Amino acid sequence: MAALLERELGVKAELVEGSLGEFNVLVGEQAVAKKGLIFFPPDKKVLAAVRKALAGLSID
């Protein structure tokens, strides 16, 4: 997922190891995508959520 985010959106993604089965995508401090009880979110859904979150960030 980190490579996909970097390739598709041109953002530097940091992969942080969590607990077993954990999957969260953060933009800043905001979680924009999470693994459900069983399934991972589709790549397209994660990309859309990250795009939306990045559009709301102010650039100083």
ABEGO torsion letter per residue (X at the ends): XAAAAAAAAGBBBBBBBBBBGBBBBBBEABBABBBBAABBBBAAAAAAAAAAAAAABBBX
